Amino acid sequence: RPIFACRGAASTSLRRRSGVDDDYGARSPCATSWVVQAMRASSPARSAAVDEYAAWTQRKHPSALASFEQIAASAKGKQVVVFLDYDGTLSPIVADPDTAFITGEMREAVRGVAKHFPAAIVTGRCVEKVCSFVGLSELYYAGSHGMDIKGPGSNVRHAEEVLLQPAREFLPVIVYEALVEKTKSTPGARVENNKFCLSVHFRCVDEKRWSPLAEQVKEVLRDYPDLRLNEGRKVLEIRPSIMWDKGKAVEFLLQSLGFDGRSDVLPLYLGDDRTDEDAFKMLRKRGHGLGILVSKCPRETDASYSLQDPTEVYIHTYIMMQIPA
């Protein structure tokens, strides 16, 4: 696949466990220069030209707003199930991840959708943090890229029912303190503990320091073969080396809701990150369900439609309530 100017190539494991990925030998886990290339590819410094984006939406991934009647027609007579990423989808991408707050208007839009359809937040954040940001107890929450799934509960900070934690055995291995200590010499670097995965944010790191930062992270991971390194949107993510992702989380939730394998169900998934491609790909492979990519930049994606930013997500979320439940 070609690498577009924005956001780079598909999310690729940089550190792999034998038996999990077939192409492990193609890239050495010690090749820091390759890691930096991936960091640059997934974190562009410029936006796509307007005409380039327009051509992309016209030929491949039309606007979900302009195509709403088509989406509504696909949903006719079906049970709609809504899945939403958080950062970059419901909230804007900001320098400090602890201040990526959802607006009150967006919260009410999501609340309205949840009254009409089963709805879930699927995010790389830990469940507790995203629950506190969203503040809606009626949702399902799949945190840590789907490795911590909880059902609706009365306490929004601690959802009532733990449905699945496929990476529970890896919890003692998560190396948060070691990463904090190793990266503290890099100005602007920040390590976020998302329970079953860790995020090393480099949004505020000078690009000249990206290579040393990547080496610091890889140096810590050399002692932990059960962990792997992925790149995201100005973030390096450390996860357990298990066959689990956002696509698997969506499949699990559909099964839990009794919707698996039914042709009268239409899952809708909205997300902006490379990690959301696993969900888009899963829906496309199943042959029913629609992925909506949130991006101002053209890129290769398995999503069917596109929206530019959280503002358009807000508008689309409101008009989704026009679809009969």
Residue pairs with C-beta under 8 A, 6 or more apart in sequence:
1 9
1 10
1 300
2 300
3 9
3 41
4 48
4 297
4 298
4 299
4 300
5 44
5 46
5 48
5 297
6 44
6 47
6 48
6 295
6 296
6 297
6 298
6 299
7 41
7 42
7 43
7 44
7 233
7 274
7 295
7 297
7 299
8 38
8 40
8 41
8 42
8 43
8 44
8 231
8 274
8 299
9 38
9 41
9 42
9 300
10 274
10 277
10 300
11 42
11 230
11 231
11 232
11 273
11 274
11 275
11 277
12 38
12 230
12 231
13 20
13 21
13 228
13 229
13 230
14 27
14 29
14 34
14 35
14 38
14 228
14 229
14 230
14 231
15 29
15 218
15 221
15 227
15 228
15 229
15 241
16 23
16 24
16 29
16 228
16 241
17 24
17 225
17 226
17 228
17 241
18 24
20 228
20 241
20 242
20 243
27 34
28 34
29 218
29 221
29 222
29 229
30 218
30 222
32 211
32 214
32 215
32 218
33 211
35 214
35 218
35 229
35 231
35 236
36 210
36 211
36 214
38 231
39 202
39 210
39 214
39 231
39 236
40 207
40 210
41 231
42 231
42 232
42 233
42 234
42 274
43 202
43 203
43 233
43 234
44 297
47 296
47 297
48 56
48 296
48 297
48 298
52 298
53 296
53 297
53 298
55 298
56 298
56 306
57 63
57 298
57 306
61 293
61 301
61 303
61 304
61 305
61 306
62 305
62 306
63 305
63 306
63 307
63 312
64 71
64 292
64 305
64 306
64 307
64 312
64 316
65 307
65 312
65 315
65 316
65 319
67 305
68 316
68 319
71 268
71 290
71 305
71 323
72 322
72 323
74 266
74 290
75 266
75 323
75 324
76 324
77 264
78 264
78 265
78 266
79 117
79 118
79 259
79 262
79 264
79 265
79 266
80 116
80 117
80 265
80 266
80 267
80 268
80 320
80 323
80 325
81 117
81 118
81 119
81 120
81 253
81 254
81 257
81 259
81 265
81 266
81 267
81 268
82 113
82 114
82 117
82 118
82 119
82 120
82 267
82 268
82 270
82 320
83 119
83 120
83 121
83 122
83 250
83 253
83 267
83 268
83 269
83 270
83 271
83 279
84 90
84 110
84 119
84 120
84 121
84 122
84 269
84 270
84 271
85 121
85 122
85 123
85 270
85 271
85 272
85 273
85 276
85 294
86 100
86 102
86 121
86 123
86 125
86 130
86 133
86 134
87 93
87 97
87 100
87 123
87 124
87 125
87 233
87 272
87 273
88 233
88 271
88 272
88 273
88 294
88 310
89 270
89 271
89 272
89 294
89 310
89 313
90 102
90 106
90 110
90 121
90 134
90 310
90 313
91 100
91 101
91 102
91 103
91 106
91 133
91 310
92 100
92 309
92 310
93 100
93 203
93 233
93 234
94 100
95 203
95 204
97 190
97 192
97 199
97 201
100 133
101 133
102 110
102 133
102 134
102 135
103 314
105 314
106 310
106 313
106 314
106 317
107 134
107 135
107 136
109 314
109 317
109 318
110 119
110 134
110 136
110 139
110 317
111 136
111 138
112 317
112 318
112 321
113 119
113 317
113 320
113 321
114 136
114 138
114 139
115 138
116 320
116 321
116 323
116 325
117 320
117 323
117 325
118 140
118 257
118 259
119 138
119 139
119 140
120 139
120 140
120 141
120 142
120 250
120 253
121 130
121 134
121 139
121 140
121 141
121 142
122 142
122 146
122 246
122 249
122 250
122 269
122 271
122 276
122 279
123 130
123 141
123 142
123 143
123 145
124 143
124 144
124 145
124 194
124 197
124 199
124 232
124 237
124 273
124 275
125 133
125 143
125 144
125 194
126 143
126 144
126 148
126 193
126 194
126 195
126 196
127 141
127 142
127 143
127 144
127 148
127 150
127 159
127 195
128 143
128 157
128 158
128 195
129 143
129 194
130 141
130 143
131 141
131 156
131 157
131 158
131 159
132 156
132 157
134 141
134 156
135 156
136 156
137 152
137 153
137 154
137 155
137 156
137 159
138 152
139 152
140 149
140 150
140 151
140 152
140 163
140 253
141 149
141 150
141 159
142 148
142 149
142 246
142 249
142 250
142 253
143 149
143 150
143 194
143 195
143 196
144 167
144 194
144 195
144 196
144 197
144 239
145 196
145 197
145 237
145 239
145 244
145 245
145 246
145 249
145 275
146 244
146 245
146 246
146 248
146 249
146 250
146 252
147 165
147 166
147 167
147 195
147 196
147 197
147 239
147 240
147 242
147 244
147 249
148 162
148 164
148 165
148 167
148 195
148 196
149 162
149 163
149 164
149 165
149 249
149 252
149 253
150 159
150 160
150 161
150 162
150 163
151 159
151 160
151 161
151 163
151 256
152 159
152 160
152 161
153 159
153 160
153 161
154 160
163 252
163 253
163 256
164 252
165 196
166 242
166 244
167 196
167 239
167 240
167 242
167 244
168 196
170 196
170 226
170 227
170 240
170 242
171 195
171 196
173 224
173 226
173 227
173 240
174 193
174 195
174 196
174 197
174 198
174 227
174 238
175 198
175 220
175 221
175 224
175 227
175 238
176 191
176 193
176 198
178 220
179 191
179 198
179 200
179 217
179 220
179 238
180 191
182 216
182 217
182 219
182 220
183 189
183 191
183 200
183 213
183 216
183 217
185 216
186 205
186 209
186 212
186 213
186 216
187 204
187 205
187 206
187 209
188 202
188 203
188 204
188 205
188 206
188 209
189 200
189 201
189 202
189 204
189 205
189 209
189 213
190 200
190 201
190 204
191 198
191 199
191 200
191 201
192 198
192 199
192 200
192 201
196 239
196 240
197 237
197 238
197 239
197 240
198 237
198 238
199 232
199 235
199 236
199 237
199 238
200 213
200 217
200 235
200 236
200 237
200 238
201 234
201 235
202 210
202 213
202 234
202 235
202 236
203 234
203 235
205 213
213 236
214 236
217 229
217 236
217 238
218 229
221 227
221 229
221 238
225 241
226 240
226 241
227 238
227 239
227 240
227 241
228 238
228 239
228 240
228 241
229 236
229 237
229 238
230 236
230 237
230 238
230 239
230 275
231 237
231 274
232 273
232 274
232 275
233 272
233 273
233 274
237 275
245 275
245 278
245 279
246 271
246 275
246 276
246 278
246 279
247 278
247 279
247 280
247 281
247 282
247 283
248 278
248 282
249 279
250 267
250 269
250 279
250 282
250 283
251 260
251 282
254 260
254 265
254 267
259 265
259 267
263 288
265 288
266 288
266 289
266 290
267 283
267 288
267 289
267 290
268 289
268 290
268 292
268 320
269 276
269 279
269 280
269 283
269 289
269 290
269 291
269 292
269 303
270 291
270 292
270 294
270 307
270 313
270 316
271 279
271 280
271 291
271 292
271 293
271 294
272 293
272 294
272 295
276 291
276 293
277 301
277 302
277 303
279 291
280 291
280 293
280 301
280 302
280 303
281 302
282 289
283 289
283 290
283 291
283 302
284 291
284 302
284 304
290 303
290 304
290 305
291 301
291 302
291 303
291 304
291 305
292 303
292 304
292 305
292 306
292 307
292 316
293 299
293 301
293 303
293 305
293 306
293 307
294 306
294 307
294 308
294 309
294 310
294 312
294 313
295 301
295 306
295 308
296 308
296 309
307 313
307 316
